[in-house]
């Protein structure tokens, strides 16, 4: 693979085809700032820059702007399409059998003594921070500041989340996507030495399950029926025992996913059990008992896809806030902005949600990057890369 761009610190290696302006190929002496924005379970099919079924219905203008002003990578893939292992591969530049993190939180603990790119950046004079989702069980290493979700197995809550704020547990009030952005901007504004380069890992919980939108977006598309993917009614012919035997079909949404309200008479444990109904086989949540199973399947999908896309609306809004801050603070020209997700996701393709099956929709990751003056705007790259290529460890 032909790598054309190396950051001056020799760490973040950008993938072939990111057309550098000729005049900037030499003397890249000033260390660029880096903002690496990572969301959770955001499929390329829900980003308008990549096209797809919902590009006009649910556009993502701020993510698109990063691609327009820089490059869009069309064939980026997760080596292990599950949250924690993908994040471990991004941090270490290694496969999971090398970095040792195969499962999510409590299925394993990330070995934080091994090499990661934030530690390398620190060695080269960078201020570093992590804000948002961590999901690796061990304490973050390589960060001057961190504030990450600790509730629900480090997955976090959409509303009133609890964070580990540099070792102190803090419950915050509000919507997680907005809060995480505000905390990240607070760190940028209060860095002890603002002459030093910085690397910020801004990592959103959204649009992870249970796909809870901000209040202002709860009724988006309320009176519309959003379109269905062409494979929505896949009959799994010749794949009955594999694709036809998953727990990712429209039958496996639980009451919490469908935003159903438990009876007031239930205690805390009973409410948890009530909300989780639908996870197991033969626990099918019916949204309209007067409708057929086929119609209820569609009703569940409509609730899911609208909530999923609405949570992404807030992610895109907040990316816009970050870019506005960079421009207003005269940081835009020397800051690399990357947007990616830890893996892809099924949004109705093959009648599925989730990501735990090795089809392209689940392993294809979004990756757009902007580096003013260094990456030519509107660059399109079609090389195949993986999440171990973002910051490869050249040991």
Short mmCIF file of the C-alpha atoms (twelve columns), coordinates in Angstrom:
data_MODEL
# 
_entry.id   MODEL 
# 
loop_
_atom_site.group_PDB 
_atom_site.id 
_atom_site.type_symbol 
_atom_site.label_atom_id 
_atom_site.label_alt_id 
_atom_site.label_comp_id 
_atom_site.label_asym_id 
_atom_site.label_seq_id 
_atom_site.Cartn_x 
_atom_site.Cartn_y 
_atom_site.Cartn_z 
_atom_site.pdbx_PDB_model_num 
ATOM 1   C CA . UNK A 1   0.000   0.000   0.000  1 
ATOM 2   C CA . UNK A 2   1.354   3.395   -1.007 1 
ATOM 3   C CA . UNK A 3   1.281   5.817   1.974  1 
ATOM 4   C CA . UNK A 4   1.563   9.436   0.823  1 
ATOM 5   C CA . UNK A 5   1.119   11.327  4.054  1 
ATOM 6   C CA . UNK A 6   2.886   10.961  7.367  1 
ATOM 7   C CA . UNK A 7   2.302   13.395  10.127 1 
ATOM 8   C CA . UNK A 8   5.466   15.103  11.257 1 
ATOM 9   C CA . UNK A 9   5.481   13.132  14.491 1 
ATOM 10  C CA . UNK A 10  5.636   9.977   12.415 1 
ATOM 11  C CA . UNK A 11  2.508   8.476   13.948 1 
ATOM 12  C CA . UNK A 12  -0.837  8.929   12.203 1 
ATOM 13  C CA . UNK A 13  -0.186  7.469   8.768  1 
ATOM 14  C CA . UNK A 14  -2.773  8.458   6.230  1 
ATOM 15  C CA . UNK A 15  -3.794  6.000   3.612  1 
ATOM 16  C CA . UNK A 16  -2.812  6.051   -0.079 1 
ATOM 17  C CA . UNK A 17  -4.561  8.395   -2.460 1 
ATOM 18  C CA . UNK A 18  -5.052  11.369  -0.105 1 
ATOM 19  C CA . UNK A 19  -3.827  13.794  -2.757 1 
ATOM 20  C CA . UNK A 20  -1.441  16.207  -1.056 1 
ATOM 21  C CA . UNK A 21  -1.013  19.641  -2.549 1 
ATOM 22  C CA . UNK A 22  2.385   19.593  -4.214 1 
ATOM 23  C CA . UNK A 23  3.644   22.667  -2.381 1 
ATOM 24  C CA . UNK A 24  2.935   21.064  0.999  1 
ATOM 25  C CA . UNK A 25  4.784   17.798  0.517  1 
ATOM 26  C CA . UNK A 26  7.964   19.269  1.947  1 
ATOM 27  C CA . UNK A 27  8.845   20.841  5.266  1 
ATOM 28  C CA . UNK A 28  5.847   19.650  7.234  1 
ATOM 29  C CA . UNK A 29  7.488   20.910  10.399 1 
ATOM 30  C CA . UNK A 30  4.605   22.311  12.413 1 
ATOM 31  C CA . UNK A 31  2.826   19.577  14.310 1 
ATOM 32  C CA . UNK A 32  -0.876  19.535  13.445 1 
ATOM 33  C CA . UNK A 33  -3.601  19.356  16.034 1 
ATOM 34  C CA . UNK A 34  -5.766  16.235  15.779 1 
ATOM 35  C CA . UNK A 35  -9.445  15.791  16.604 1 
ATOM 36  C CA . UNK A 36  -10.460 12.180  16.146 1 
ATOM 37  C CA . UNK A 37  -14.248 11.855  16.397 1 
ATOM 38  C CA . UNK A 38  -15.513 8.313   16.833 1 
ATOM 39  C CA . UNK A 39  -19.164 7.363   17.053 1 
ATOM 40  C CA . UNK A 40  -20.664 3.987   17.904 1 
ATOM 41  C CA . UNK A 41  -22.416 1.751   15.342 1 
ATOM 42  C CA . UNK A 42  -22.768 4.425   12.648 1 
ATOM 43  C CA . UNK A 43  -23.165 2.778   9.255  1 
ATOM 44  C CA . UNK A 44  -22.040 4.461   6.038  1 
ATOM 45  C CA . UNK A 45  -25.606 3.884   4.802  1 
ATOM 46  C CA . UNK A 46  -26.717 6.588   7.248  1 
ATOM 47  C CA . UNK A 47  -24.180 9.218   6.100  1 
ATOM 48  C CA . UNK A 48  -25.287 11.287  3.138  1 
ATOM 49  C CA . UNK A 49  -21.727 11.717  1.816  1 
ATOM 50  C CA . UNK A 50  -21.714 7.963   1.206  1 
ATOM 51  C CA . UNK A 51  -25.115 7.985   -0.496 1 
ATOM 52  C CA . UNK A 52  -27.630 5.367   0.532  1 
ATOM 53  C CA . UNK A 53  -31.358 5.118   1.024  1 
ATOM 54  C CA . UNK A 54  -31.659 7.945   3.570  1 
ATOM 55  C CA . UNK A 55  -29.246 10.535  2.151  1 
ATOM 56  C CA . UNK A 56  -32.018 13.011  1.336  1 
ATOM 57  C CA . UNK A 57  -34.316 12.103  4.231  1 
ATOM 58  C CA . UNK A 58  -31.667 12.296  6.969  1 
ATOM 59  C CA . UNK A 59  -28.652 14.230  5.624  1 
ATOM 60  C CA . UNK A 60  -25.456 14.660  7.656  1 
ATOM 61  C CA . UNK A 61  -24.171 18.048  6.447  1 
ATOM 62  C CA . UNK A 62  -21.329 18.480  8.938  1 
ATOM 63  C CA . UNK A 63  -19.856 15.026  8.398  1 
ATOM 64  C CA . UNK A 64  -20.282 15.652  4.678  1 
ATOM 65  C CA . UNK A 65  -18.381 18.929  5.016  1 
ATOM 66  C CA . UNK A 66  -15.347 17.122  6.433  1 
ATOM 67  C CA . UNK A 67  -15.409 14.902  3.351  1 
ATOM 68  C CA . UNK A 68  -15.962 17.844  0.993  1 
ATOM 69  C CA . UNK A 69  -13.101 19.828  2.487  1 
ATOM 70  C CA . UNK A 70  -10.837 16.791  2.604  1 
ATOM 71  C CA . UNK A 71  -11.145 13.113  1.750  1 
ATOM 72  C CA . UNK A 72  -13.700 10.335  1.975  1 
ATOM 73  C CA . UNK A 73  -12.425 6.773   2.240  1 
ATOM 74  C CA . UNK A 74  -14.900 4.391   0.659  1 
ATOM 75  C CA . UNK A 75  -13.557 1.004   1.718  1 
ATOM 76  C CA . UNK A 76  -12.613 1.116   5.392  1 
ATOM 77  C CA . UNK A 77  -13.349 -2.035  7.388  1 
ATOM 78  C CA . UNK A 78  -13.392 -3.207  10.997 1 
ATOM 79  C CA . UNK A 79  -11.291 -6.294  11.680 1 
ATOM 80  C CA . UNK A 80  -13.670 -7.278  14.485 1 
ATOM 81  C CA . UNK A 81  -17.100 -5.675  14.309 1 
ATOM 82  C CA . UNK A 82  -17.797 -5.136  17.993 1 
ATOM 83  C CA . UNK A 83  -17.249 -1.978  20.033 1 
ATOM 84  C CA . UNK A 84  -14.399 -2.714  22.446 1 
ATOM 85  C CA . UNK A 85  -12.225 -4.864  20.173 1 
ATOM 86  C CA . UNK A 86  -12.491 -2.341  17.339 1 
ATOM 87  C CA . UNK A 87  -11.459 0.471   19.679 1 
ATOM 88  C CA . UNK A 88  -8.516  -1.609  20.913 1 
ATOM 89  C CA . UNK A 89  -7.367  -2.118  17.329 1 
ATOM 90  C CA . UNK A 90  -7.655  1.606   16.581 1 
ATOM 91  C CA . UNK A 91  -5.615  2.519   19.669 1 
ATOM 92  C CA . UNK A 92  -2.879  -0.052  19.161 1 
ATOM 93  C CA . UNK A 93  -2.769  -0.476  15.399 1 
ATOM 94  C CA . UNK A 94  -2.895  -4.241  15.930 1 
ATOM 95  C CA . UNK A 95  -5.291  -7.139  15.479 1 
ATOM 96  C CA . UNK A 96  -7.157  -8.372  18.540 1 
ATOM 97  C CA . UNK A 97  -5.115  -11.572 18.819 1 
ATOM 98  C CA . UNK A 98  -2.099  -9.274  19.243 1 
ATOM 99  C CA . UNK A 99  -3.589  -6.645  21.582 1 
ATOM 100 C CA . UNK A 100 -5.471  -9.291  23.566 1 
ATOM 101 C CA . UNK A 101 -8.895  -7.631  23.658 1 
ATOM 102 C CA . UNK A 102 -11.445 -9.939  22.042 1 
ATOM 103 C CA . UNK A 103 -14.673 -9.070  23.842 1 
ATOM 104 C CA . UNK A 104 -16.467 -6.072  25.268 1 
ATOM 105 C CA . UNK A 105 -16.284 -4.737  28.809 1 
ATOM 106 C CA . UNK A 106 -16.289 -7.521  31.439 1 
ATOM 107 C CA . UNK A 107 -15.569 -10.077 28.716 1 
ATOM 108 C CA . UNK A 108 -11.994 -8.900  29.045 1 
ATOM 109 C CA . UNK A 109 -9.817  -6.046  30.249 1 
ATOM 110 C CA . UNK A 110 -7.704  -4.030  27.825 1 
ATOM 111 C CA . UNK A 111 -3.991  -4.217  28.613 1 
ATOM 112 C CA . UNK A 112 -3.202  -0.528  29.076 1 
ATOM 113 C CA . UNK A 113 0.555   -1.148  29.390 1 
ATOM 114 C CA . UNK A 114 0.907   -1.762  25.657 1 
ATOM 115 C CA . UNK A 115 1.712   0.855   23.026 1 
ATOM 116 C CA . UNK A 116 -1.123  3.172   21.960 1 
ATOM 117 C CA . UNK A 117 -1.029  6.195   19.726 1 
ATOM 118 C CA . UNK A 118 -2.115  8.680   22.466 1 
ATOM 119 C CA . UNK A 119 0.943   7.667   24.522 1 
ATOM 120 C CA . UNK A 120 3.157   8.165   21.485 1 
ATOM 121 C CA . UNK A 121 1.638   11.564  20.870 1 
ATOM 122 C CA . UNK A 122 2.327   12.561  24.476 1 
ATOM 123 C CA . UNK A 123 5.983   11.654  23.986 1 
ATOM 124 C CA . UNK A 124 6.074   14.095  21.072 1 
ATOM 125 C CA . UNK A 125 4.711   17.034  23.043 1 
ATOM 126 C CA . UNK A 126 0.987   16.684  22.493 1 
ATOM 127 C CA . UNK A 127 -1.712  17.551  25.008 1 
ATOM 128 C CA . UNK A 128 -4.111  14.602  24.869 1 
ATOM 129 C CA . UNK A 129 -7.693  14.090  26.009 1 
ATOM 130 C CA . UNK A 130 -10.412 11.445  25.824 1 
ATOM 131 C CA . UNK A 131 -14.052 12.461  26.241 1 
ATOM 132 C CA . UNK A 132 -17.061 10.170  25.834 1 
ATOM 133 C CA . UNK A 133 -17.122 6.419   25.361 1 
ATOM 134 C CA . UNK A 134 -14.130 4.272   26.415 1 
ATOM 135 C CA . UNK A 135 -15.564 0.751   26.893 1 
ATOM 136 C CA . UNK A 136 -12.230 -1.007  27.501 1 
ATOM 137 C CA . UNK A 137 -12.553 -1.759  31.249 1 
ATOM 138 C CA . UNK A 138 -9.023  -0.689  32.246 1 
ATOM 139 C CA . UNK A 139 -8.070  2.906   33.074 1 
ATOM 140 C CA . UNK A 140 -7.229  5.104   30.078 1 
ATOM 141 C CA . UNK A 141 -3.478  5.644   29.686 1 
ATOM 142 C CA . UNK A 142 -1.850  8.252   27.487 1 
ATOM 143 C CA . UNK A 143 -4.253  11.080  28.255 1 
ATOM 144 C CA . UNK A 144 -3.634  14.309  30.144 1 
ATOM 145 C CA . UNK A 145 -7.380  14.442  30.711 1 
ATOM 146 C CA . UNK A 146 -10.222 11.979  30.405 1 
ATOM 147 C CA . UNK A 147 -13.936 11.941  31.065 1 
ATOM 148 C CA . UNK A 148 -15.664 8.759   29.989 1 
ATOM 149 C CA . UNK A 149 -18.962 6.903   30.462 1 
ATOM 150 C CA . UNK A 150 -18.902 4.408   33.340 1 
ATOM 151 C CA . UNK A 151 -22.534 3.307   33.699 1 
ATOM 152 C CA . UNK A 152 -24.085 0.308   31.963 1 
ATOM 153 C CA . UNK A 153 -20.773 -1.491  31.518 1 
ATOM 154 C CA . UNK A 154 -19.068 1.714   30.291 1 
ATOM 155 C CA . UNK A 155 -21.685 1.979   27.547 1 
ATOM 156 C CA . UNK A 156 -23.299 4.925   29.276 1 
ATOM 157 C CA . UNK A 157 -26.772 6.417   29.371 1 
ATOM 158 C CA . UNK A 158 -28.238 8.746   26.764 1 
ATOM 159 C CA . UNK A 159 -29.837 10.850  29.493 1 
ATOM 160 C CA . UNK A 160 -28.164 12.076  32.702 1 
ATOM 161 C CA . UNK A 161 -25.026 9.989   32.163 1 
ATOM 162 C CA . UNK A 162 -22.400 9.163   34.770 1 
ATOM 163 C CA . UNK A 163 -18.768 9.888   33.853 1 
ATOM 164 C CA . UNK A 164 -15.354 9.112   35.277 1 
ATOM 165 C CA . UNK A 165 -13.865 12.600  35.319 1 
ATOM 166 C CA . UNK A 166 -10.120 12.062  35.804 1 
ATOM 167 C CA . UNK A 167 -10.832 9.482   38.506 1 
ATOM 168 C CA . UNK A 168 -13.894 11.129  40.071 1 
ATOM 169 C CA . UNK A 169 -17.403 9.803   39.464 1 
ATOM 170 C CA . UNK A 170 -19.774 12.532  38.307 1 
ATOM 171 C CA . UNK A 171 -23.397 12.355  37.280 1 
ATOM 172 C CA . UNK A 172 -24.281 15.004  34.732 1 
ATOM 173 C CA . UNK A 173 -27.675 16.333  33.723 1 
ATOM 174 C CA . UNK A 174 -28.704 16.389  30.098 1 
ATOM 175 C CA . UNK A 175 -28.332 14.548  26.806 1 
ATOM 176 C CA . UNK A 176 -25.076 12.613  26.423 1 
ATOM 177 C CA . UNK A 177 -24.164 13.714  22.885 1 
ATOM 178 C CA . UNK A 178 -24.486 17.391  23.802 1 
ATOM 179 C CA . UNK A 179 -22.729 16.953  27.143 1 
ATOM 180 C CA . UNK A 180 -19.779 15.055  25.698 1 
ATOM 181 C CA . UNK A 181 -19.220 17.789  23.119 1 
ATOM 182 C CA . UNK A 182 -19.430 20.520  25.742 1 
ATOM 183 C CA . UNK A 183 -16.885 18.757  27.960 1 
ATOM 184 C CA . UNK A 184 -14.549 18.341  24.990 1 
ATOM 185 C CA . UNK A 185 -14.834 22.033  24.107 1 
ATOM 186 C CA . UNK A 186 -14.268 22.970  27.743 1 
ATOM 187 C CA . UNK A 187 -10.993 21.040  27.659 1 
ATOM 188 C CA . UNK A 188 -9.917  22.684  24.407 1 
ATOM 189 C CA . UNK A 189 -10.601 26.129  25.845 1 
ATOM 190 C CA . UNK A 190 -8.782  25.490  29.132 1 
ATOM 191 C CA . UNK A 191 -5.656  23.604  28.031 1 
ATOM 192 C CA . UNK A 192 -2.748  24.593  30.306 1 
ATOM 193 C CA . UNK A 193 -0.412  25.388  27.412 1 
ATOM 194 C CA . UNK A 194 -2.380  26.309  24.342 1 
ATOM 195 C CA . UNK A 195 0.783   26.676  22.280 1 
ATOM 196 C CA . UNK A 196 1.334   22.911  22.353 1 
ATOM 197 C CA . UNK A 197 -0.323  20.705  19.732 1 
ATOM 198 C CA . UNK A 198 -3.281  18.692  20.952 1 
ATOM 199 C CA . UNK A 199 -5.024  15.430  20.198 1 
ATOM 200 C CA . UNK A 200 -8.630  15.090  21.296 1 
ATOM 201 C CA . UNK A 201 -10.490 11.775  21.122 1 
ATOM 202 C CA . UNK A 202 -14.147 12.791  21.029 1 
ATOM 203 C CA . UNK A 203 -16.092 9.538   21.271 1 
ATOM 204 C CA . UNK A 204 -19.885 9.538   21.192 1 
ATOM 205 C CA . UNK A 205 -22.171 6.892   22.671 1 
ATOM 206 C CA . UNK A 206 -24.633 7.507   19.829 1 
ATOM 207 C CA . UNK A 207 -26.048 5.944   17.759 1 
ATOM 208 C CA . UNK A 208 -25.724 2.793   19.894 1 
ATOM 209 C CA . UNK A 209 -28.716 0.816   21.073 1 
ATOM 210 C CA . UNK A 210 -31.310 1.853   22.536 1 
ATOM 211 C CA . UNK A 211 -31.190 4.771   20.074 1 
ATOM 212 C CA . UNK A 212 -32.660 7.539   22.227 1 
ATOM 213 C CA . UNK A 213 -32.958 10.870  20.395 1 
ATOM 214 C CA . UNK A 214 -32.679 14.283  21.957 1 
ATOM 215 C CA . UNK A 215 -36.077 15.678  22.931 1 
ATOM 216 C CA . UNK A 216 -36.145 18.104  20.024 1 
ATOM 217 C CA . UNK A 217 -35.741 15.255  17.549 1 
ATOM 218 C CA . UNK A 218 -38.113 12.692  19.057 1 
ATOM 219 C CA . UNK A 219 -40.840 13.383  16.519 1 
ATOM 220 C CA . UNK A 220 -38.766 13.652  13.354 1 
ATOM 221 C CA . UNK A 221 -40.559 11.875  10.495 1 
ATOM 222 C CA . UNK A 222 -43.479 11.159  12.876 1 
ATOM 223 C CA . UNK A 223 -46.069 11.048  10.106 1 
ATOM 224 C CA . UNK A 224 -43.844 9.492   7.459  1 
ATOM 225 C CA . UNK A 225 -43.146 5.900   6.520  1 
ATOM 226 C CA . UNK A 226 -39.435 5.731   5.792  1 
ATOM 227 C CA . UNK A 227 -38.317 3.463   2.941  1 
ATOM 228 C CA . UNK A 228 -37.177 -0.120  3.461  1 
ATOM 229 C CA . UNK A 229 -33.891 -1.550  2.176  1 
ATOM 230 C CA . UNK A 230 -34.267 -3.789  -0.866 1 
ATOM 231 C CA . UNK A 231 -33.239 -6.850  1.183  1 
ATOM 232 C CA . UNK A 232 -35.581 -6.100  4.094  1 
ATOM 233 C CA . UNK A 233 -37.649 -9.219  3.368  1 
ATOM 234 C CA . UNK A 234 -34.664 -11.507 2.786  1 
ATOM 235 C CA . UNK A 235 -35.913 -15.123 2.975  1 
ATOM 236 C CA . UNK A 236 -32.393 -16.434 3.781  1 
ATOM 237 C CA . UNK A 237 -32.742 -19.132 1.130  1 
ATOM 238 C CA . UNK A 238 -29.744 -21.507 1.247  1 
ATOM 239 C CA . UNK A 239 -28.609 -19.655 4.421  1 
ATOM 240 C CA . UNK A 240 -31.347 -20.788 6.787  1 
ATOM 241 C CA . UNK A 241 -28.969 -22.072 9.479  1 
ATOM 242 C CA . UNK A 242 -26.685 -19.041 9.392  1 
ATOM 243 C CA . UNK A 243 -28.248 -15.786 8.248  1 
ATOM 244 C CA . UNK A 244 -31.683 -17.200 9.006  1 
ATOM 245 C CA . UNK A 245 -30.824 -18.035 12.602 1 
ATOM 246 C CA . UNK A 246 -29.603 -14.753 14.066 1 
ATOM 247 C CA . UNK A 247 -30.988 -12.730 16.950 1 
ATOM 248 C CA . UNK A 248 -30.799 -9.527  14.908 1 
ATOM 249 C CA . UNK A 249 -34.121 -9.617  13.087 1 
ATOM 250 C CA . UNK A 250 -37.026 -7.269  13.691 1 
ATOM 251 C CA . UNK A 251 -38.338 -9.865  16.191 1 
ATOM 252 C CA . UNK A 252 -35.585 -9.041  18.708 1 
ATOM 253 C CA . UNK A 253 -36.324 -5.452  19.619 1 
ATOM 254 C CA . UNK A 254 -37.164 -5.161  23.289 1 
ATOM 255 C CA . UNK A 255 -39.689 -2.856  24.928 1 
ATOM 256 C CA . UNK A 256 -36.938 -0.417  25.870 1 
ATOM 257 C CA . UNK A 257 -35.863 -0.203  22.213 1 
ATOM 258 C CA . UNK A 258 -39.459 0.563   21.268 1 
ATOM 259 C CA . UNK A 259 -39.645 3.284   23.994 1 
ATOM 260 C CA . UNK A 260 -42.541 1.602   25.755 1 
ATOM 261 C CA . UNK A 261 -43.439 2.903   29.235 1 
ATOM 262 C CA . UNK A 262 -43.557 0.338   32.080 1 
ATOM 263 C CA . UNK A 263 -46.459 0.342   34.541 1 
ATOM 264 C CA . UNK A 264 -45.983 2.601   37.568 1 
ATOM 265 C CA . UNK A 265 -46.788 -0.300  39.904 1 
ATOM 266 C CA . UNK A 266 -43.487 -2.088  39.152 1 
ATOM 267 C CA . UNK A 267 -40.409 -1.775  41.328 1 
ATOM 268 C CA . UNK A 268 -36.958 -1.062  39.891 1 
ATOM 269 C CA . UNK A 269 -36.031 -4.689  39.178 1 
ATOM 270 C CA . UNK A 270 -39.457 -5.450  37.758 1 
ATOM 271 C CA . UNK A 271 -39.238 -2.436  35.456 1 
ATOM 272 C CA . UNK A 272 -35.839 -3.625  34.209 1 
ATOM 273 C CA . UNK A 273 -37.279 -7.059  33.443 1 
ATOM 274 C CA . UNK A 274 -40.351 -5.536  31.814 1 
ATOM 275 C CA . UNK A 275 -38.249 -3.303  29.563 1 
ATOM 276 C CA . UNK A 276 -35.927 -6.139  28.535 1 
ATOM 277 C CA . UNK A 277 -38.810 -8.259  27.241 1 
ATOM 278 C CA . UNK A 278 -38.088 -8.988  23.583 1 
ATOM 279 C CA . UNK A 279 -34.426 -9.935  23.925 1 
ATOM 280 C CA . UNK A 280 -35.139 -13.658 24.012 1 
ATOM 281 C CA . UNK A 281 -36.553 -15.933 21.382 1 
ATOM 282 C CA . UNK A 282 -40.350 -16.092 21.335 1 
ATOM 283 C CA . UNK A 283 -40.607 -12.735 23.138 1 
ATOM 284 C CA . UNK A 284 -41.919 -10.642 20.271 1 
ATOM 285 C CA . UNK A 285 -43.013 -7.101  21.082 1 
ATOM 286 C CA . UNK A 286 -46.221 -6.169  19.291 1 
ATOM 287 C CA . UNK A 287 -46.778 -2.456  18.811 1 
ATOM 288 C CA . UNK A 288 -50.292 -2.940  17.464 1 
ATOM 289 C CA . UNK A 289 -52.077 -6.114  18.529 1 
ATOM 290 C CA . UNK A 290 -54.726 -5.523  15.870 1 
ATOM 291 C CA . UNK A 291 -52.189 -5.789  13.069 1 
ATOM 292 C CA . UNK A 292 -50.595 -8.826  11.437 1 
ATOM 293 C CA . UNK A 293 -47.085 -10.093 12.293 1 
ATOM 294 C CA . UNK A 294 -45.831 -8.668  8.991  1 
ATOM 295 C CA . UNK A 295 -47.262 -5.236  9.779  1 
ATOM 296 C CA . UNK A 296 -45.831 -5.320  13.305 1 
ATOM 297 C CA . UNK A 297 -42.431 -6.134  11.831 1 
ATOM 298 C CA . UNK A 298 -42.681 -2.949  9.785  1 
ATOM 299 C CA . UNK A 299 -43.893 -0.929  12.769 1 
ATOM 300 C CA . UNK A 300 -40.892 -2.045  14.832 1 
ATOM 301 C CA . UNK A 301 -38.534 -1.154  12.004 1 
ATOM 302 C CA . UNK A 302 -40.092 2.287   11.602 1 
ATOM 303 C CA . UNK A 303 -39.614 3.042   15.294 1 
ATOM 304 C CA . UNK A 304 -36.041 1.786   15.175 1 
ATOM 305 C CA . UNK A 305 -34.900 3.557   12.013 1 
ATOM 306 C CA . UNK A 306 -36.418 6.891   13.005 1 
ATOM 307 C CA . UNK A 307 -34.769 6.812   16.432 1 
ATOM 308 C CA . UNK A 308 -31.449 5.651   14.967 1 
ATOM 309 C CA . UNK A 309 -31.360 8.445   12.389 1 
ATOM 310 C CA . UNK A 310 -32.523 11.017  14.943 1 
ATOM 311 C CA . UNK A 311 -29.628 10.211  17.303 1 
ATOM 312 C CA . UNK A 312 -27.279 10.730  14.355 1 
ATOM 313 C CA . UNK A 313 -28.827 14.160  13.759 1 
ATOM 314 C CA . UNK A 314 -27.478 15.201  17.181 1 
ATOM 315 C CA . UNK A 315 -24.047 13.725  16.436 1 
ATOM 316 C CA . UNK A 316 -23.871 15.737  13.233 1 
ATOM 317 C CA . UNK A 317 -25.073 18.903  14.986 1 
ATOM 318 C CA . UNK A 318 -22.328 18.568  17.573 1 
ATOM 319 C CA . UNK A 319 -19.639 17.952  14.999 1 
ATOM 320 C CA . UNK A 320 -20.731 21.278  13.548 1 
ATOM 321 C CA . UNK A 321 -20.204 22.900  16.965 1 
ATOM 322 C CA . UNK A 322 -16.652 21.563  17.097 1 
ATOM 323 C CA . UNK A 323 -15.847 22.832  13.619 1 
ATOM 324 C CA . UNK A 324 -17.330 26.237  14.423 1 
ATOM 325 C CA . UNK A 325 -15.118 26.458  17.506 1 
ATOM 326 C CA . UNK A 326 -11.996 25.625  15.498 1 
ATOM 327 C CA . UNK A 327 -12.805 28.320  12.968 1 
ATOM 328 C CA . UNK A 328 -13.618 30.965  15.580 1 
ATOM 329 C CA . UNK A 329 -10.431 30.143  17.500 1 
ATOM 330 C CA . UNK A 330 -8.143  30.276  14.445 1 
ATOM 331 C CA . UNK A 331 -7.314  26.600  14.864 1 
ATOM 332 C CA . UNK A 332 -8.976  25.332  11.710 1 
ATOM 333 C CA . UNK A 333 -6.021  25.589  9.335  1 
ATOM 334 C CA . UNK A 334 -3.671  23.455  11.412 1 
ATOM 335 C CA . UNK A 335 -6.122  20.880  12.744 1 
ATOM 336 C CA . UNK A 336 -6.762  17.446  11.312 1 
ATOM 337 C CA . UNK A 337 -10.370 16.370  11.802 1 
ATOM 338 C CA . UNK A 338 -11.258 12.712  11.398 1 
ATOM 339 C CA . UNK A 339 -14.717 11.235  11.672 1 
ATOM 340 C CA . UNK A 340 -15.178 7.481   11.910 1 
ATOM 341 C CA . UNK A 341 -17.276 4.867   13.673 1 
ATOM 342 C CA . UNK A 342 -16.081 1.767   15.475 1 
ATOM 343 C CA . UNK A 343 -17.908 -0.423  12.936 1 
ATOM 344 C CA . UNK A 344 -20.876 -0.426  10.629 1 
ATOM 345 C CA . UNK A 345 -24.448 -1.470  11.416 1 
ATOM 346 C CA . UNK A 346 -27.487 -3.071  9.842  1 
ATOM 347 C CA . UNK A 347 -30.379 -0.685  9.362  1 
ATOM 348 C CA . UNK A 348 -32.888 -3.142  7.949  1 
ATOM 349 C CA . UNK A 349 -30.655 -4.798  5.363  1 
ATOM 350 C CA . UNK A 350 -31.475 -8.531  5.313  1 
ATOM 351 C CA . UNK A 351 -34.163 -7.733  7.876  1 
ATOM 352 C CA . UNK A 352 -31.530 -7.061  10.563 1 
ATOM 353 C CA . UNK A 353 -30.285 -4.548  13.078 1 
ATOM 354 C CA . UNK A 354 -26.993 -4.786  15.052 1 
ATOM 355 C CA . UNK A 355 -23.602 -5.799  13.595 1 
ATOM 356 C CA . UNK A 356 -22.652 -9.299  14.723 1 
ATOM 357 C CA . UNK A 357 -22.599 -10.967 11.328 1 
ATOM 358 C CA . UNK A 358 -19.862 -10.558 8.756  1 
ATOM 359 C CA . UNK A 359 -21.670 -8.792  5.930  1 
ATOM 360 C CA . UNK A 360 -20.380 -5.541  4.436  1 
ATOM 361 C CA . UNK A 361 -23.006 -3.401  6.147  1 
ATOM 362 C CA . UNK A 362 -21.599 -4.380  9.552  1 
ATOM 363 C CA . UNK A 363 -17.856 -4.311  8.908  1 
ATOM 364 C CA . UNK A 364 -17.657 -1.278  6.594  1 
ATOM 365 C CA . UNK A 365 -16.699 1.804   8.626  1 
ATOM 366 C CA . UNK A 366 -17.115 5.456   7.721  1 
ATOM 367 C CA . UNK A 367 -13.872 7.415   7.552  1 
ATOM 368 C CA . UNK A 368 -13.610 11.034  6.428  1 
ATOM 369 C CA . UNK A 369 -10.645 13.324  7.068  1 
ATOM 370 C CA . UNK A 370 -9.929  17.016  6.663  1 
ATOM 371 C CA . UNK A 371 -6.437  18.542  6.793  1 
ATOM 372 C CA . UNK A 372 -6.490  22.060  5.279  1 
ATOM 373 C CA . UNK A 373 -3.705  22.724  2.827  1 
ATOM 374 C CA . UNK A 374 -2.435  19.171  3.012  1 
ATOM 375 C CA . UNK A 375 -5.291  17.003  1.739  1 
ATOM 376 C CA . UNK A 376 -6.924  18.157  -1.454 1 
ATOM 377 C CA . UNK A 377 -10.668 18.862  -1.048 1 
ATOM 378 C CA . UNK A 378 -13.132 16.359  -2.526 1 
ATOM 379 C CA . UNK A 379 -10.580 13.570  -2.572 1 
ATOM 380 C CA . UNK A 380 -12.131 10.114  -2.954 1 
ATOM 381 C CA . UNK A 381 -10.118 7.074   -1.929 1 
ATOM 382 C CA . UNK A 382 -11.249 3.527   -2.756 1 
ATOM 383 C CA . UNK A 383 -8.342  1.527   -1.368 1 
ATOM 384 C CA . UNK A 384 -9.188  -1.194  1.129  1 
ATOM 385 C CA . UNK A 385 -7.967  -0.318  4.620  1 
ATOM 386 C CA . UNK A 386 -8.832  -1.534  8.105  1 
ATOM 387 C CA . UNK A 387 -8.997  -0.083  11.585 1 
ATOM 388 C CA . UNK A 388 -5.438  -1.239  12.333 1 
ATOM 389 C CA . UNK A 389 -4.237  1.192   9.628  1 
ATOM 390 C CA . UNK A 390 -5.402  4.404   11.332 1 
ATOM 391 C CA . UNK A 391 -2.359  4.610   13.596 1 
ATOM 392 C CA . UNK A 392 -0.169  1.609   12.792 1 
ATOM 393 C CA . UNK A 393 2.347   0.534   15.392 1 
ATOM 394 C CA . UNK A 394 5.703   0.293   13.670 1 
ATOM 395 C CA . UNK A 395 7.461   -1.801  16.286 1 
# 
